[in-house]
């Protein structure tokens, strides 16, 4: 159910374009295995591979066993390709429908394609299990009881870590005689409403992962005085039980805990209005919420009933200087809450689409399976569960456009084996969009932090609010619940963006959504690209005193250039702009009475935000008193962060020759440092690796630095693909890949996976820096088992370029029963490509055969482009010596000792060789247009050339080069120079230094005057140009036969010809553009210097 947690967490809005292809019903079946020892209902999700968000198709089953997900679309994208789905599952160990960090889970490494729709799932417990940590807690005084709030234990992906919490309370800060209440861990497991709790109590919370506890300290109740009283009444309708009724107001406080004001009515009337009063409420705007704690457990969770005027909007109460009337709602008895949301989406006002969102939340009963039927859906479309335990999907509708009044039917199955059917009618489609004003099109790059502005919708719903969503190749950001009075916002104003600044040259799409109180949406999307590049960046941080808190008025300047400075605000925060990009610099902070603080050196091409790691300022007296700091010396303070998450690390120790470090709050402090003398710090923490860092500090100053540590992996993964031997890479799905122990007669370890529909697989939880081998078998037989070589790696292994070949039984007619095959692929270690032209010598009596791809057999005299060779009829466990050779290459470990490991099996290995001669590749781009050159070498990507000229040295001789010219928006590829290709792809073999290959780009031949909008065809220019615009045409381009058809009678377009390729304003009287037959069907058109043939 959507719980009170949703008032604390931001809602990510993802606009989906409806899928309008006509499709048929399909299904995915398989078996779920669970050997983890943990039990619970198993939720299985099938997520289309190109979807965003956390919604999906899906079902649940009571326990491990067989499953079938029916009612799936068999195709998307116009029906041109079979649908593919990512299969995942988890065990609901808590019984609340929400996944936890330590729940057994599985996600197939390869998507499942409809048509090859068997997917077996093996659940595994995440390793290592995440342990709890002590955290923060606060208790608020309320009417009739207290509200206890604590910071939840969550992973970086917001999964709850704790298995449960225990809330304790006492009249003193003592465990002796304390009362306790166990709180299940879930989406709303960090708010406890203590019915009858008094202001004389102390509270603490203990989190458990298994039997491992972690407790907060004891805290008193935060009492309140002053303010006014908010009052109203809550009516219960059809409710048959009198359990505590909780009414509360919540106010968000940036950077702090939300503040709650509440009242608890212990035994409300089930037949009339229940008056409530909430005291001591200060002036401000509050979110209203009310629920009936049917379970009597003090939390809002499964089985409880709540009030909501709309699924994604809560009502607000504005409190002034006098007593205020609150909301007076009705809470209704119901098993579940089923809704339909509408979405009306447009791109720049030209392309529109309508879609529906389907949601079911539990109330008195807990849903475990949800199906929906109606126009454009398969009958009984299975709705998957989302990250918060709700059933939610935006499926796209096949062959229909939804309209107000359409009816859909939900079938909901509950955990108690009962079920309901709900008919739900489609409500209003919002038709009034906000106007996206800026940024649009191509804009100058300033600091990478644009301001988004828009105009209000002409006929908005009442009430309404905005969502803003931005996406691009390297960034995403969403911010929600923007008030209707707001019409602009600075990028990343809430600090929630995936990066602090946007990148020049990257196209970004931003969608502004108008949403009514019921979650119906009108979404307008537009795009923009920032030209140029950043020449300056900004630095955001905070200054504090460890003794007195935030420090305002601190001067922060660029060390060496005091003209670039700023001062910290009242909360200690600051942003210093106009710092040099991609240049080494550091900052200096000063405040009267405090020692100067220097930062470490930075060199960044993007703006920096270190406000999460404040800079500490000290007085000389403080350092002398508490740390015996001597005048004339310096101090170095180092903090430590996880390089993968950016989170702070504790329990780090450091070695500093000549000094004895001290530690406080996760910081290492070195005192009495000789001024301007290099000091080397070597950090250490179990499970992490660090690099040594060297710093120096001036006299009577402090240097503060952050040092990053990398987590030591505890296991590795192996990724590759299974194909059928003797084919041109035909995938073989359903192969079982098992880890075996090469030091224990290749015994199975029980760690296994299956190859997906395209043959790909990833086997995880493999031992790090320890030998292992893989065994590949086909469950129903028909293929010889394959043993891999031994592996021993400290990092993940990606063998995507090196397929494993499964040999059909009987396909090698010369293979004798009881014997096996040694298969080897020779690889150029510098490029990763197969090595052709090599030969090999084997142990006497054995013949080396070479793959002949062209002939489809093994008749070669040396390796061809496949690099493959084999030895047939090798007895099991018989060592064979193999010595490959190729001129200009070295096989450093040759000769190799290889063996078949079991009768009637195949041993497969990759043998790497190092090359000799290398060459340099130089590419350029020219012309009036713009674009990039993508480069592949033997199928491996080389960094894209985005500059006028790029050079790549050290490429080995014989490398297969493929250049692809990719024009930018508004440009077209024209031709190659020094490469005999008439297409945008230029391919050749590198046999010498190749320095003059040039891609020429031109602007598209038609441009809308006074804009940066270009078109490749005159028809498109006629069709999409705004009214009364002028279209310029290049004189070098002859347009084919074109029709002019504008439906607006007052619309007047002008077509002006004779411009050069850059569309400069100068053109001569003899400069014309040429058009084939021009048919004017409707509208008005002015021709200027145009020849019509």
Phi, psi and omega in degrees: 000152177282112189260183178301339178303332182291344173280347182256340185251146178284149180260120179275122182262122178238117181276124179252132172282134182298144178265114191255010179288147173281125184223164181252163179285141178221173181215160173233130182234165176170197180232138175256125177252138180222101179249020186278344184089349177265141185239165179148170177297144183252121177261129183242130183240138174242105185253120175307138191294342182254017178272155170249173179083184183250017179265158188195172164278158178171167177219177170226155177230151186297327183201178181303147180153199182281155178213159171216126173258106181260172176075023179270142171298139181272353179202158173230187173053049176078008177080011183280344181216149179298147178292144174238144184229144169267122182264133177215162180203156173212157176266125180276082184291338182269344179076018179244008176081000181252136181284142178245160186299329184257010175289141172302136185210165176202142170227122180297137182289340181235140179297153177262126180264132176300132187111329171236065200257031172260128182219109177269138186239129177245112182286142178223148177281129179304136180233141353283154176299141183276128180271153178285164175227149176297143186218191189263154183212149173214147179235130182251138173290140175223179174274121179082004180160176183248155174251122180251126183234134175223159180283123185286157175269111184226154174282177177297336179264018173067024174276135176299137181265315184292144172282328178197166172237152172237119177267127179243147175216150183201166178275358175219169180277067186214142174286337182291121180079007182287147171269153183223157173218125178278131182243121179293147180279133180187193184298336182236037188267029177226024172227121180237126181256107186271099179298121179085001180295136182260171182283352180271008187265157168245149181231151166214160181233135177243126177263144179234133163244108191064233178263003183272120182259161169210125188245149168280174170278172176282139176229146176279168176285132175283109182274161185229147173223166177075201180071190182234181180252131174255127185225159179183201180213143177244126180257135176260129183241117177075009183275130185258007181224144180254096179243168183304134177256123182251127175236132183212157173243138180235137177234125178284138176235110184307129177077003181226177174299148166297150179256131182244138171236127191218164169222143178238122176259109191294321181226079182290156175286137179266002185234008180200187181283143178247108181289143177225154174222135176242118188264163171059040180266119178289164176299144180154183179252131187230149172271134182262140177210146177212141176208156177259118184280076185300324181282346180064024184260002176083004177232163176263110185205195181306136180097343179276159177249138180224166176259137173208129175286337179198152191295327184243017178218137175245150182282154181248150175240123178261118184257131179251213184273353180233169181306142192235142174280128178268193178281144177237086187264176172241130175258125188251140174292124176201150182285323182206168182238112184247131183220164171231128175256146178253149177224124177245114192239140175221148176249109182054026177077001183259308179264130179235158180202143175246144179210166181234145174245134184246131184219139171229131177237142178286149171233258181294332178238161182258113177294145175235338174216137181226134178230147179225142181227151178156185185302130179084357179246154167293148176302134180055052173298125184279124181266126182278162179274146180258188187292345182251013177084014175259162177256117192210138179201143167245088194278341192078138186250134187270113170078006180226154171250116185293147179226158175302134179100343174301146181243138176234155184239126174263141166243122185241123175256137185252168182294339179268014177074007172271174180208160177225156171240128182240117167276131181230136183259139178293129181270214188284140166263120177290133183244357181255115184263152166288159179255115180285108186271314185202143001275150173217153178066214179262125181236156178293146174279127175250272179242010180077013181233080183286159172260126178268129180227152184207164174255150183291153176297149184292321182229074186283159171288170179227121353278175175207165175213177184245152162240143173237131182230129177237140176216153177195182184295334185232009183203151169214153181201136171222141176224135189237174178056038172285133184292158183293342179280348184270136180229016174199157177201142177281139178308133177063032180298331181264001179075012185262002182287155181288341173214154189282335178225152177271164190253137176296140176085354180263126176290134177237148178241130177234137184241125176253123186247130170268126182233133175274182186293342181263005178088004174288144194227145167236114190243130179241124182246140173217170184231161176204158176223135179267125180276164177076200181212165183285127173257339176226159178228173176240161180229120180250134181204196182209145178242134182220164167249128179296350182257332186229002176092211186300141179244122176260162177076010177285134177272126177242119184229160174286119181300123182096350178214085185292351179287342177259104183207166172208177176231150181285148181277191185296332178264011179085353185280155178205157170223121178255119184260178176059036173273151185290128176281147176054034179223140182288130179207166169217165183249157177231132178245138180221146175206134182307130179092352182242152175289146175298145176242127176256142173274170169290174178279141179237153172211105188218145175267353179233160181297152184246141176231103180246027183294341177284350178234082186298155174269129183266130177250138182234152167270159177299324181295318179298315181293322180292318184290314189264336187231008178056037178286135183262139176300143181091352178254174179241173179230137173243126178240126182238130170255164188228136183229152173283123185292340182269333184242340185079359181282156182289149177249138175248173177060030174269132173252156181228151172249125181229102182307128177088357183223157176247107183292152170242157187232142177200126175053042177081003181255145171257130185236129179244118185256162177055047179278132177301131187296140174056031178246129181301133178235123182261127181249127177244103181280159179210135174204134179302130179089002181225154172240141180231155170261148175298144178233138180242130181228162169220156185221140176292168178295147177052042180219167177238134172249128180240131187219155174250135180238129183263140175242145181257129179297138175280120181296147180260350177203169178233168177237162180228125182239132177198203185209143177253130180229167180273124180297145178086000177248174178273056177080028178296122183296150174238098179282166174078010177284136176271123179251119186238137172284128176238158184263110182292344180264003178229050178057035177057041178286145179293140176264353183087354179270116186210167174208180178233148176286145182278190185296334177261012179085352185281155178205157170224120177257121183257181177058035175274150185293136181275136178054034180220143183294138171210165179222157177249142174240127181246122181228150177260122191305322184266010181078193179093348179225145179289138175300148180240127172256137177272171170293172174285145174235148176209103189221148175261002179219167180299145182251125178245105178252036181300332181275356185235090182294153169261128186262124175260125187270121175300136179302130178089354183283335174262095188295335182275354183286125181274146180300138179087353178249178184220189185232135169260125181240130180228144174242127179267132189228137173285114186294338183277336183242341184079006182265161179296147184259115179264162176077014179261153174234169182211152177244133181245172176310140181309139179095354180238138184255132176272125177254146183243137180293135175241092185297321182298321181271347181074026181215197181243048184260008184290161177256352175200170179295141176259204184295347177277339182069014191262142170216162181209161174231126187255153176066050175263124178296150180301142174059030175254120182288131178241132177268134180226124182236096178279151178219148171202133181302132179086001181233155179234126171263098192295334184257005181288149357284151181265144175256116185235159181205147168281134190263347179203154178299145177055049179219174181237137171251125183239138181213158174247131181242126188256142179234148180260135182273181179248267190298142175232158180226172178249137176249127176238130179233150179226163170228148183214180177103174182283341179270188180222163181171185179232166177240114175273141188231132172234140178237114186052040178082355180261135182289140173248148182311133182297142176272110178251000181260176177295326181217138179224145180230137180232112184256169177075021179275132185290150177300146178086004181289135176275116183256135172232119178255134178236119178278123183242103182290149175282169178303131181088359180240164177226149173284136183256299185195165171259148167247138180064030173206118186283069179225138178260002178248181180284354180253128180239123184234142176195169177257135184279106180242358177196176174300125182239107194240352189243022180283122187233132173258127179256128179245141175236158175291148177299150197288352182229136184225141173280123185301141179066022175224177172250030180262124181240155177226150181271344179226149179294325179300316178296321179297316177298322187285318191256352179297142177291158181305144174064026178268162176249131181254127176262141178237144178284142180285341182277357186243130176257115181282143177285182178306132188221144176254139176250119185216099179244126189281346184267118187293333181272001183283130179231119176249152176238131178248112184250127182251178173090016182269153177284180187295340181262001180060033177295158187292340184278131172208144182273167181292343180259007180269121182228156167254149186247138177231140172295193180311131181247117180255119178261108183266323182199145178101178183243134184223129175258129179256132184227110181058054180237132172258125178252122183273000000 
